[in-house]
Amino acid sequence: VWSQIQRAKIVKEQPNEHNAAISKQLGSEWKILSDEARMPYIHESQRLKRIHKQQYPDY
């Protein structure tokens, strides 16, 4: 969830940047985020995972 938001921002600011470089940058930024800053994104990810399991139980 967090990476989707951040990736869109980076692509908008640096449209010619390679995807691999963006992924490296996102990984570095995620690592320096505090647990407190990460929690809203983790909770949203878990919520979306539960919804997906309900909608597609045999997936």
Backbone as CSV, one residue per row, in Angstrom:
resi,resn,N_x,N_y,N_z,CA_x,CA_y,CA_z,C_x,C_y,C_z
1,VAL,0.840,-1.175,0.000,0.000,0.000,0.000,0.890,1.245,0.000
2,TRP,1.833,1.286,0.929,2.729,2.440,1.017,3.541,2.589,-0.265
3,SER,4.060,1.481,-0.752,4.930,1.560,-1.929,4.168,2.015,-3.170
4,GLN,2.896,1.645,-3.291,2.100,2.104,-4.431,1.974,3.621,-4.422
5,ILE,1.703,4.176,-3.256,1.556,5.623,-3.119,2.881,6.314,-3.419
6,GLN,3.938,5.820,-2.790,5.250,6.444,-2.954,5.780,6.278,-4.380
7,ARG,5.546,5.103,-4.982,6.020,4.862,-6.348,5.378,5.864,-7.311
8,ALA,4.093,6.119,-7.134,3.403,7.080,-7.999,4.021,8.471,-7.869
9,LYS,4.369,8.853,-6.644,4.999,10.162,-6.427,6.361,10.237,-7.112
10,ILE,7.147,9.181,-6.960,8.491,9.170,-7.545,8.415,9.202,-9.068
11,VAL,7.522,8.415,-9.642,7.385,8.371,-11.101,6.964,9.742,-11.632
12,LYS,6.112,10.415,-10.890,5.675,11.752,-11.304,6.840,12.744,-11.264
13,GLU,7.681,12.634,-10.226,8.821,13.538,-10.071,9.988,13.161,-10.985
14,GLN,10.165,11.861,-11.216,11.303,11.365,-12.000,10.807,10.368,-13.048
15,PRO,10.130,10.847,-14.088,9.491,9.934,-15.048,10.451,9.034,-15.825
16,ASN,11.710,9.398,-15.918,12.664,8.588,-16.685,13.441,7.597,-15.828
17,GLU,13.158,7.562,-14.544,13.871,6.661,-13.632,13.463,5.212,-13.899
18,HIS,14.431,4.320,-13.863,14.155,2.900,-14.083,13.422,2.310,-12.882
19,ASN,12.584,1.334,-13.149,11.790,0.696,-12.104,12.672,0.087,-11.013
20,ALA,13.781,-0.503,-11.396,14.681,-1.122,-10.412,15.235,-0.075,-9.447
21,ALA,15.587,1.082,-9.964,16.115,2.153,-9.112,15.037,2.673,-8.170
22,ILE,13.824,2.767,-8.674,12.707,3.213,-7.834,12.468,2.199,-6.724
23,SER,12.509,0.930,-7.054,12.308,-0.120,-6.051,13.381,-0.066,-4.972
24,LYS,14.622,0.159,-5.356,15.707,0.284,-4.377,15.463,1.474,-3.456
25,GLN,15.057,2.583,-4.046,14.788,3.789,-3.266,13.641,3.545,-2.290
26,LEU,12.589,2.895,-2.761,11.446,2.603,-1.891,11.859,1.698,-0.736
27,GLY,12.670,0.697,-1.022,13.144,-0.198,0.028,13.936,0.539,1.089
28,SER,14.795,1.432,0.655,15.595,2.218,1.602,14.716,3.121,2.455
29,GLU,13.741,3.753,1.817,12.848,4.655,2.552,11.985,3.886,3.554
30,TRP,11.509,2.702,3.158,10.671,1.898,4.053,11.462,1.476,5.287
31,LYS,12.720,1.119,5.091,13.558,0.666,6.202,13.765,1.746,7.255
32,ILE,13.790,3.010,6.847,14.033,4.075,7.825,12.755,4.576,8.489
33,LEU,11.590,4.142,7.993,10.335,4.521,8.646,10.242,3.842,10.008
34,SER,9.714,4.550,10.971,9.513,3.959,12.296,8.354,2.967,12.232
35,ASP,8.301,2.072,13.213,7.192,1.119,13.282,5.864,1.860,13.366
36,GLU,5.856,2.952,14.097,4.638,3.750,14.248,4.179,4.318,12.902
37,ALA,5.107,4.770,12.095,4.774,5.317,10.778,4.318,4.220,9.818
38,ARG,4.814,3.011,10.004,4.454,1.893,9.131,3.073,1.309,9.436
39,MET,2.660,1.380,10.685,1.460,0.668,11.122,0.201,0.962,10.304
40,PRO,-0.122,2.204,9.961,-1.342,2.425,9.167,-1.321,1.669,7.840
41,TYR,-0.159,1.586,7.218,-0.040,0.888,5.942,-0.125,-0.623,6.132
42,ILE,0.439,-1.119,7.201,0.372,-2.546,7.500,-1.069,-2.953,7.787
43,HIS,-1.771,-2.145,8.569,-3.171,-2.449,8.878,-4.036,-2.419,7.618
44,GLU,-3.812,-1.445,6.764,-4.579,-1.363,5.517,-4.279,-2.561,4.630
45,SER,-3.044,-2.969,4.573,-2.666,-4.134,3.786,-3.361,-5.395,4.302
46,GLN,-3.407,-5.542,5.614,-4.077,-6.696,6.215,-5.579,-6.666,5.934
47,ARG,-6.169,-5.470,5.984,-7.599,-5.321,5.700,-7.893,-5.724,4.256
48,LEU,-7.078,-5.260,3.326,-7.266,-5.601,1.917,-7.072,-7.099,1.672
49,LYS,-6.148,-7.703,2.397,-5.915,-9.141,2.270,-7.145,-9.929,2.725
50,ARG,-7.757,-9.498,3.845,-8.970,-10.173,4.330,-10.108,-10.055,3.315
51,ILE,-10.281,-8.879,2.749,-11.333,-8.672,1.748,-11.091,-9.568,0.541
52,HIS,-9.860,-9.635,0.092,-9.530,-10.473,-1.065,-9.841,-11.938,-0.777
53,LYS,-9.508,-12.398,0.433,-9.790,-13.793,0.797,-11.288,-14.070,0.817
54,GLN,-12.077,-13.086,1.246,-13.531,-13.254,1.269,-14.094,-13.293,-0.148
55,GLN,-13.587,-12.435,-1.009,-14.095,-12.362,-2.378,-13.624,-13.529,-3.240
56,TYR,-12.444,-14.033,-2.957,-11.852,-15.105,-3.758,-11.336,-16.206,-2.832
57,PRO,-12.238,-16.943,-2.187,-11.812,-17.935,-1.189,-10.960,-19.070,-1.763
58,ASP,-11.103,-19.379,-3.023,-10.353,-20.483,-3.621,-9.115,-20.027,-4.376
59,TYR,-8.761,-18.771,-4.250,-7.618,-18.227,-4.991,-6.325,-18.762,-4.456
